Amino acid sequence: MLKKKDEYKLKNYFEYNRRNSISITRILSLVLIGVIAFNIFSSIQEIKDMQSYILGNSDSESLLLDSKEELKSIENTNDKNIDINNVRKIFEVAGLENIDSLYIDQNTTNIIGKTTDIKTIEKLMKNKLLKESHVKRIEGRDLYKFEIDSGEGF
């Protein structure tokens, strides 16, 4: 078989190759470390960009104060207020995904939406916000597109 001398040479040869060869795990670990470092640096850059954007828009505080003052002036007017519960009932009856447009003012109300059941439109007409309103248009067969209008145009 092999002499002891040859056996040591064979063992040293494999150890030598193993030390000098680049293994797949070393390559993958270096690539992974590079990706992590890139993500860290790009995140830091995004934070710095966000910081400069916020500092550049320092007038946002004055804009917020102006909007608060405008809200107080609206609240102090003696006009009749719109009942939010009636608006909520409109969304409950028709469904949030079925209402395309909803415009409510002190004198007018306009709803544009779609439904599969015509009875939904009848239920909407019973809402207090839609008193003295009319159905402006209904289109379709399986999916009805409707528009309910009230107010000045009536």
N, C-alpha and C positions, 0 to 999 in steps of 0.2 A: 504494500500500500504506500502511503505517503510517509516520507521520513519527517521527523519532527522539524527539521530545518525548513523543508518545503511547506509544511503546514503553517508556520509562522509567516512565511512570505505571502502565502495566499490570504491569510487573515489581514495582514498589513495592507495588502493591495485593496481589499474591499473597504477598510476603514479610511484609507487615503481618498478613494473615490467619493465616499459618502461625505467627507468633510469639504471637498472642493466642488461638489455638484450643487446646483441651485435647485432646491426642492420646490414642489408646487405649493406646499404650505407656507414657505417663506415668501413666495411671490404673492400669494393671496393675502397674507397678513400685511405685507407692505402696501398692497392696493387698498385694503380695508382701512388701514391707518391713514392713507392719503385721502380717501373719501370722507372719513370722519373729520380730518383736519379742514378739508375744503368746506364741509357743511358748517363747521364752527365759524370759520372766517366769513362765510357768506351771511350767516345769521348775525354776526357782529356788525357787518356792513349794513344790513337791513335795519338793525336797531339804530345805528347812527343816522341813517337816512330818515327814519321816522322821527328821531329827535330833532333833526334840522327842519323837517316839515312842520312839526308842532311849534318850534320856536319861530319859524317864519310866519305862522298864522297866529300871532299873538293877539290880534284884534278879535279873536273869537269870544273872549270874555265880554267885551263891550257889546258884541252881537247878541250874546246870551242875555245880558241885562236889558237891552232894547226889547227883546222878545218877551221878557217877563213883564216889562212895563206895558207893552201892547196887550198882553193877556189880562192884566189888571184893568186896563181901560175897557176891554170888551166885557169883562165880568161886571163892571160898574154900570153898564148901560141898562136901561129899563125895558129892553126888548124881551119878548117871550123866549124862553130857553127851549132848546130841542131836547126831548126826553130820549136819553141814550137807550133806555130799555126797549123803546119802540124800534130803534135802529137794530138792536141786538135781535129782536124778534124777526125782523126782515131777513137777517142772515140765517137764523135758525130755520125759518120756513123754506127759504130757497136753497140754502146751503152756500157755504163760503166759496166753493169752487164754481158755482153756477152764476154768480153775480159778476158781470163784466164791468159795470159802471154804476155808481150810486152817487147822486148829487142831492144834497139836502140843504136848503136855505130856509130862511124864516118864512118865505111865502111859497116857495116851489119845491117840488120833489120830483126827481127823475131817476128811474131804475131801468137799466138795460141788462138783460141776462138770458139764460137758457134753462129749459127744464124738459123732462121727459113726460111729465104729467100736467095736464091743463088745469087740474084742481089746485096746483101750487099757486097759479096766478090768482085764482079765486081767494085762496087763503091770504095772499099778499094784499089784496084789495080791502080786507077787513081790518088792516092795521090802521091805527089812529093817525099816523103820519100821512097815510094815503087817502084820507077822507076827501071827498069831492075830487077824486082823480079819475082818470080814464085810461084804458088800454090804447096806446097809440098805434101799435102794430103787433101782430103775431104772424110768424113765418115758420114753415117747416111741417114735417109729418111725424117722424120718430123723435126728433129733438126740436122743440119749439123755441124759437128766438122771440123774445118779447121786449116791449118797451112800455113802461107805465109812466104817465106824465100827469102832473097836477100843477095848479097855480095860475100864473098870469096868462099862459098860452091857452088855457081852457076857456 
